[in-house]
């Protein structure tokens, strides 16, 4: 029953936070238009995309008078093929769509590889007529006698539409130290919470088992001055670990908790030269902090 109560309480808290601070919503937004005219068998290179480390998606609306083939190709390979047109058929194409007249073209791009949108007019002109006209009026003029395939390309970008302004956070390091262990506790003043639920991250690496805790600065000072009160001090916080040598863990604090200190000490007396490494960071708000939900909300 206790576990069920905790799960229920967590759901209530998450629902309250979601109500107080609605999540961002995104959608495709028209970015720019391009109109091109293609002759039979022509290729056209559209926009070049530069996906990030996780790849990326594109959303393009195409309207054409005559059927097209759409595809994505590597920008570098495409540029090289312009110098050697005979290699166009050997390129690696992604998201190939054939016989397109009106469509919404979408494709997921690979990570960190520049890709270009390629359009290919699928028409094949009558070579005999085309060559005959070309012999009389010239090749360029003959090409103009074939009705062009007018294509409208509408590019879109993925943008935030609602609740776009949100609090921004950044991890700040308060402590990072490697030191010689003694039997006396080590004490650091680390953070004064700026908002409810502020996250803290602690990392320790030592050659002997250690006790580490984040607790009220006032209680920590008392435990440091009077080691006999340490057990009572540790009972006043849930953010603690005992008997650890290598560990990372997180805790949360509220503004009502006040200034916090980090206290560390070996679980048993140190009789030889030993070392410990400690690092502490807290997640602080850096912008739009007034939008952070408060307990009163």
Secondary structure, DSSP 8 states (H G I E B T S, - for coil): -HHHHHHHHHHHHHHHHHHHS---EEEEEEEEEEEEEE-TT-EEEEEEEE-BTTBEEEEEEEEEEEEEEEEEEEHHHHHHHHHSGGGGGGS-EEEEEEEEEEEEEEEEE-TT-EEEEEEEE-----HHHHHHHHHHH-HHHHHHTS--EEEEEEEEEEEEEES----EEEEEEEEEEEEE--SS-EEEEEEE-SSTTEEEEEEEEEEEEEEEEEEEHHHHHHHHH-GGGHHHHHTT-S-EEEEEEEEEEEEEE-GGG-EEEEEEEESS---S--EEEEEEEEEEEEE-GGGS--TT-
